[in-house]
Amino acid sequence: MFTGIVEELGEVVAIEPLADSARLSVRGEIVTADAVHGASIAVNGVCLTVVGVADGVFTADVMKETLDRSCLGVLVPGSRVNLERAVRVDQRLGGHIVQGHVDGTGVVLSREPAQHWDVVRISLPAELDRYVVEKGSIAVDGVSLTVAGVDTGGFAVSLIPTTLEMTTLGRKQPGDPVNLEVDILAKHVEKLIGAHGLGVRP
């Protein structure tokens, strides 16, 4: 489990295509400081299992399903990525509960710079629309964000200077893809309501 608070911007060192997967190597001095084989690290919001660590670089295997359901397949050597280690139970939950299980992908539609923040609008797959509400939480490329507004086919978020500086979202431009993970609590509530025959609005 993660919080959506990015610890550092890492860099893709290598991507090795395999038969039905890929082996991804990422440089991240902070997240590898205590990483061991089997540890979990979120890369752009995707939970990956460490299979090797050496000299500030960790390696993880990415299954075909993950490549198909996320934006990791478009990464190339030199790509910057958001990195976060799994949350510890003895620390503050600074963002929201993020599983690292991407629900779908969106595309940056627009960004409008303001004096102290950027307003970024992102497309939203129709099947995820019901889980996204104004003032609710969503993870975009692994970054915990508050939804500023929702309209047909998309949602908006406001990015503060820290987010712009410390995550890949500061560099994303219209047309760029992003990983999306909706609030897991919304999905559980939907299932519980359905189980009791109360119905859920589409």
RAURBEL-V304297 format. One record per residue. N is the residue number from 1. SS is DSSP state (hx for helix, st for strand, lp for the rest). PHI is phi as a letter, one per 30 degrees, with the letter a starting at -180 (999 if undefined). Layout:
BEGIN
N	SS	PHI
N	SS	PHI
END
This chain:
BEGIN
1	lp	999
2	st	b
3	lp	c
4	lp	i
5	lp	c
6	lp	d
7	lp	d
8	st	a
9	st	d
10	st	c
11	st	b
12	st	d
13	st	c
14	st	a
15	st	b
16	st	c
17	st	d
18	lp	c
19	lp	e
20	lp	b
21	st	a
22	st	b
23	st	c
24	st	c
25	st	c
26	st	b
27	st	d
28	lp	a
29	lp	d
30	lp	d
31	lp	d
32	lp	c
33	lp	e
34	lp	b
35	lp	d
36	lp	b
37	lp	e
38	lp	j
39	lp	d
40	st	c
41	st	b
42	st	d
43	st	c
44	lp	h
45	lp	i
46	st	c
47	st	d
48	st	b
49	st	c
50	st	d
51	st	c
52	st	a
53	st	b
54	st	a
55	lp	h
56	lp	i
57	st	b
58	st	c
59	st	b
60	st	b
61	st	c
62	st	c
63	st	d
64	hx	e
65	hx	e
66	hx	d
67	hx	d
68	hx	d
69	hx	c
70	lp	b
71	lp	c
72	hx	d
73	hx	d
74	hx	c
75	lp	d
76	lp	b
77	lp	e
78	lp	j
79	lp	d
80	st	d
81	st	b
82	st	d
83	st	b
84	st	b
85	st	d
86	lp	e
87	lp	d
88	lp	c
89	lp	d
90	lp	c
91	lp	b
92	lp	d
93	lp	d
94	lp	d
95	lp	c
96	lp	b
97	lp	d
98	st	b
99	lp	d
100	lp	i
101	lp	c
102	lp	d
103	lp	d
104	st	l
105	st	b
106	st	b
107	st	b
108	st	d
109	st	c
110	st	a
111	st	b
112	st	b
113	st	d
114	lp	c
115	lp	d
116	lp	b
117	st	a
118	st	c
119	st	c
120	st	c
121	st	c
122	st	b
123	st	d
124	lp	b
125	lp	e
126	hx	e
127	hx	d
128	hx	c
129	hx	e
130	hx	d
131	hx	c
132	lp	c
133	lp	b
134	lp	e
135	lp	i
136	lp	d
137	st	c
138	st	b
139	st	c
140	st	c
141	lp	h
142	lp	i
143	st	c
144	st	d
145	st	b
146	st	c
147	st	d
148	st	d
149	st	a
150	st	b
151	st	b
152	lp	d
153	lp	i
154	st	a
155	st	b
156	st	b
157	st	b
158	st	c
159	st	c
160	st	d
161	hx	e
162	hx	d
163	hx	d
164	hx	d
165	hx	d
166	hx	c
167	lp	b
168	hx	d
169	hx	d
170	hx	d
171	lp	c
172	lp	d
173	lp	b
174	lp	e
175	lp	j
176	lp	d
177	st	d
178	st	b
179	st	d
180	st	b
181	st	b
182	st	d
183	lp	d
184	hx	d
185	hx	d
186	hx	d
187	hx	d
188	hx	d
189	hx	d
190	hx	e
191	hx	d
192	hx	d
193	hx	d
194	hx	d
195	hx	d
196	lp	c
197	lp	i
198	lp	d
199	lp	i
200	lp	b
201	lp	d
202	lp	d
END
